[in-house]
Amino acid sequence: MTYSEAELEKQRMRINREELVGRMSRAVPEDGIFEIFPGLFLVRSSRPTERVHSVFKPAFCVIAQGSKQMLLGEEVFRYDPGHYLISTVDLPIVSHVVEASEERPYLTFRLNLDTSLVASIMMESRLETKKGDASVKAMDVSPIDADLLDAVVRLARLLDTPEEMQALAPLIIREIIYRLLRGKQGARLSHLLASGGDARRISRAVKQLREHIDRPLKIEAIARELGMSVSGFHHHFKSVTAMSPLQFQKQVRLQEARRLMLGEELDVASASSRVGYEDPSYFSRDYKKLFGAPPQRDIAQLRDSLEL
């Protein structure tokens, strides 16, 4: 690429970023999370946020304005308008908006990634599966390129025309996934979502732990079922999720218990039992360590903040 071509591409990206901010600002004039098309969300926040614990589903995220930080295990991922984030496995994370204000609100675009759609696009496009480390992490941040940003902006243009959104959004979403597969994150997508190997086995293990949250963790049985050694399972699981299987299960259990107490008004004993804890006292210790306060106090504080 010549100097003049590079300058033109830089200018094109600047114009696209400005357009993306304008269109998203008009589409979501108030703070919140809005699903504008199945699996496609716009998020706005006019102020930095407190840390939020959640299970982050496979997704592609682009920030139009502001910045955000995610903590996965002990690894920190921070991204902004010059970068996109991708996640390919359900992961328990801690996240918060870092940069946001009334004048320049945080604006982000999130597209949930559907495994079957990614696999379909790989096959139909006859893309070669990118070779990647079997232990490639399930979350990462990369610089966004002009063509990928252009596809995101074209999708944002459909916000003003709902009838066109229904017809054209699926086509642009396919293009976005195609460009992700062709880009720096291609190995991550193809390896974790559409291929076999150790990383795919870890994906199955994550799904199993999420679906059977109340069951005791039996490492030997899971490793045997996946056709892996215990040491190999431990190594690859931590490489992909940045956590040991026990740490992963504990975070998922505690987040689900928090949801049960806040959303379904279960008491501490009932919630802890529902997610597989036999001892409420042990549950309370783990809960305080993760969320910073005992269960009853934490839930009371959350309810007070929601009523403000």
Disulfide bonds with the S-S distance in Angstrom:
none
